[in-house]
Amino acid sequence: MAITYRGEKFSGYNKPKRTPNHPTKSHIVLAQEGDKIKLIRFGEQGAKTAGKPKSGESERMKKKRKSFKSRHAKNIAKGKMSAAYWADKVKW
């Protein structure tokens, strides 16, 4: 069930994918909430993000993750139609 939207191919709605050739953004997702559809680019290309929590993770990475989540909490709460939501889910 591949979806083509504005020249980009997606495996489905709400399924983020990497964009290695985009100059500034690292991921793209075709977000759908109800009957609204929105193309969202998110994440800094080449950024060293914390990723998923790992056992034995350094204090620095824990602080980095906590700082991102608190700084963007209001936008993350907006849900699937915000870039912050997807960055939190995929990169942090």
N, C-alpha and C positions, 0 to 999 in steps of 0.2 A: 504494500500500500504506500508507494512512494508519492510524495506530494511535491509539486514544483510551484514555488511562489516567488515571484520577482526574480526569476533566473536562478534561484537556489533550490537544490533538491534536499528534501527532508524525509526521514524514515517515518515520520508521523508528527502529530502535534505534541508539544511539550516534551520534545526529545532533543536536548542540546547536542551540538556537534562542534568540533574544533574547526577553526578557520585559519590555518597556518599561513595562507597567502594574503590575509587582510593586513593592511599596514599598522592598524592601531588596536583592534579588538581580537581577542583570542578565541571567542566562542560566539555561536549564533543559535537562536532557538525560534521556532515558530510557535508562539504562545497562543493558546486558545482558552477562553473562559466564557462559557455559555456560547453565544453566537458571535462573539467578538474574536477576531484574529489579529495578531500583531507580530511583526518581525522585530526581534530584540537582539542587538549585539551587546556583548558584555565582556568584561575582563580585560585587563591590560596585557597586550602581547609581550611575551617574554618575562612577565613578572614572576618572582619567586614567592608564590603564595604558600600558605601553611598546608593546604591539602587536607585530607581526612585525618582526624586525631590518631596518633600512633602511640603504642606503648613505648616508653623510654624517650618520649619527645622532649626536646629542650624547653626550658622555661621561656626562652626568647620566643619560640614559635607559639607557645600557649598564650603568651601576652599579645602576640601579633594577631592571633585568631580572635581573642576576646575583644581587643581594640577595634577590629574591623566590624564585628557583630554589634558592638555598642554604638559605634559611629553611624552605622547604617540601619539601625533597628527600626526606625520609623518607615524607611523605604522598603525594608524587607517585609514588614507587616502588610504592605499594599498587595502582596500576593503575586500570582503568576504573571501579571502584566507589567512588572517592574524588573529592570535589569539587576537591581540589588538582590532581589529574591533568587534569581538564577545564579548570580555570582556566589551568594551564600551557599546555595545547594551544591553547585558544581566545584567551585574553587576553594571554598573555606570549610 
